[in-house]
Amino acid sequence: MDFDLDQTDALLSTTRAVRKRLDFERDVPNEVLLECLELAVQAPTGSNRQGWRWMVVRDADKKEALAEMYRRAGGDYLKQAAADADTGSQTGRVLDSANFLAEKLGEVPVLVIPMIVGRLEDPNVNSAAGLLGSIIPAMWSFQLALRSRGLGSCYTTLHLGLEAEAAELLGIPPHMTQAGLLPVAYTKGTDFKPAKRPPVSEITYLDTYKNPIV
Ligand SMILES: Cc1cc2nc3c(=O)[nH]c(=O)nc-3n(C[C@H](O)[C@H](O)[C@H](O)COP(=O)(O)O)c2cc1C
């Protein structure tokens, strides 16, 4: 199969954390979500366990309750960090945008909570990588599929500080782990750009950590 590299590279390099450009007014049909989730579950899972589960939240009261938890779990941190940050810096802009999302989360058309079957009973790097590594690739594929259809999202984890409370609200059984919360909406415009990142040659090593690849 010949991929259109311009298109695939553009998708991979311009799928941003979208917050201020989420369109709160436009409905997101279930069909679009399900189409994107069909693509998401092509992602790999440890031992091919396929334990992904997805909670789609549309109910206004439940969305506002999740937004309130999100703010209670992380809002103070966000406000303080935004106040302390240099507004001209990339980090300052991210925090300002993150604050905006925290305030408006309940107004986003759809909140999607990706879940994985299982709990981290005995946390170590291997078990954590196995459990969360079986849902995070699917989350990102979902976000890529959204982007290719004119929608946007933002990977968030702040509400997980109150994971049990969110589980209670949504009837999620105790053997499930929530991996984050993805606000989903059409985006205002689609002209997102690649982000500034360090050159990979400076963060890639050959054979030993002492040896940069180039
Ligand atoms: C593990 C993880 C947790 C994150 N949690 C939050 C969050 O709780 N709230 C938020 O607004 N953004 C969150 N983000 C989004 C990051 O702030 C964002 O990806 C980063 O600033 C880079 O922006 P970009 O994705 O547009 O390149 C999270 C991202 C990751 C990968």
The ligand as an SDF file (V2000), in Angstrom:
LIG
                    3D

 31 33  0  0  0  0  0  0  0  0999 V2000
   -0.2220   12.2470   30.0660 C   0  0  0  0  0  0  0  0  0  0  0  0
   -0.7970   13.5790   29.6700 C   0  0  0  0  0  0  0  0  0  0  0  0
   -1.6100   14.2570   30.5460 C   0  0  0  0  0  0  0  0  0  0  0  0
   -2.1780   15.4810   30.1970 C   0  0  0  0  0  0  0  0  0  0  0  0
   -3.0560   16.0770   31.0480 N   0  0  0  0  0  0  0  0  0  0  0  0
   -3.6430   17.2370   30.6870 C   0  0  0  0  0  0  0  0  0  0  0  0
   -4.6610   17.8070   31.5030 C   0  0  0  0  0  0  0  0  0  0  0  0
   -5.0500   17.2430   32.5430 O   0  0  0  0  0  0  0  0  0  0  0  0
   -5.2280   18.9710   31.1010 N   0  0  0  0  0  0  0  0  0  0  0  0
   -4.8670   19.5880   29.9220 C   0  0  0  0  0  0  0  0  0  0  0  0
   -5.4300   20.6480   29.6080 O   0  0  0  0  0  0  0  0  0  0  0  0
   -3.9140   19.0740   29.1060 N   0  0  0  0  0  0  0  0  0  0  0  0
   -3.3200   17.8890   29.4600 C   0  0  0  0  0  0  0  0  0  0  0  0
   -2.4050   17.3070   28.6180 N   0  0  0  0  0  0  0  0  0  0  0  0
   -2.0880   17.9590   27.3120 C   0  0  0  0  0  0  0  0  0  0  0  0
   -0.6940   18.5870   27.3110 C   0  0  0  0  0  0  0  0  0  0  0  0
   -0.7150   19.7730   28.0500 O   0  0  0  0  0  0  0  0  0  0  0  0
   -0.2920   18.8680   25.8410 C   0  0  0  0  0  0  0  0  0  0  0  0
   -0.2300   17.6590   25.1410 O   0  0  0  0  0  0  0  0  0  0  0  0
    1.0640   19.5550   25.7570 C   0  0  0  0  0  0  0  0  0  0  0  0
    0.9700   20.8410   26.2840 O   0  0  0  0  0  0  0  0  0  0  0  0
    1.6010   19.6420   24.3590 C   0  0  0  0  0  0  0  0  0  0  0  0
    0.6900   20.2550   23.4860 O   0  0  0  0  0  0  0  0  0  0  0  0
    0.3720   19.5540   22.0850 P   0  0  0  0  0  0  0  0  0  0  0  0
   -0.2620   18.2140   22.4240 O   0  0  0  0  0  0  0  0  0  0  0  0
   -0.5780   20.4610   21.3610 O   0  0  0  0  0  0  0  0  0  0  0  0
    1.6480   19.3830   21.3530 O   0  0  0  0  0  0  0  0  0  0  0  0
   -1.8680   16.0620   28.9310 C   0  0  0  0  0  0  0  0  0  0  0  0
   -1.0580   15.3710   28.0330 C   0  0  0  0  0  0  0  0  0  0  0  0
   -0.5430   14.1390   28.3740 C   0  0  0  0  0  0  0  0  0  0  0  0
    0.2880   13.3870   27.3720 C   0  0  0  0  0  0  0  0  0  0  0  0
  1  2  1  0
  2  3  1  0
  2 30  2  0
  3  4  2  0
  4  5  1  0
  4 28  1  0
  5  6  2  0
  6  7  1  0
  6 13  1  0
  7  8  2  0
  7  9  1  0
  9 10  1  0
 10 11  2  0
 10 12  1  0
 12 13  2  0
 13 14  1  0
 14 15  1  0
 14 28  1  0
 15 16  1  0
 16 17  1  0
 16 18  1  0
 18 19  1  0
 18 20  1  0
 20 21  1  0
 20 22  1  0
 22 23  1  0
 23 24  1  0
 24 25  2  0
 24 26  1  0
 24 27  1  0
 28 29  2  0
 29 30  1  0
 30 31  1  0
M  END
$$$$
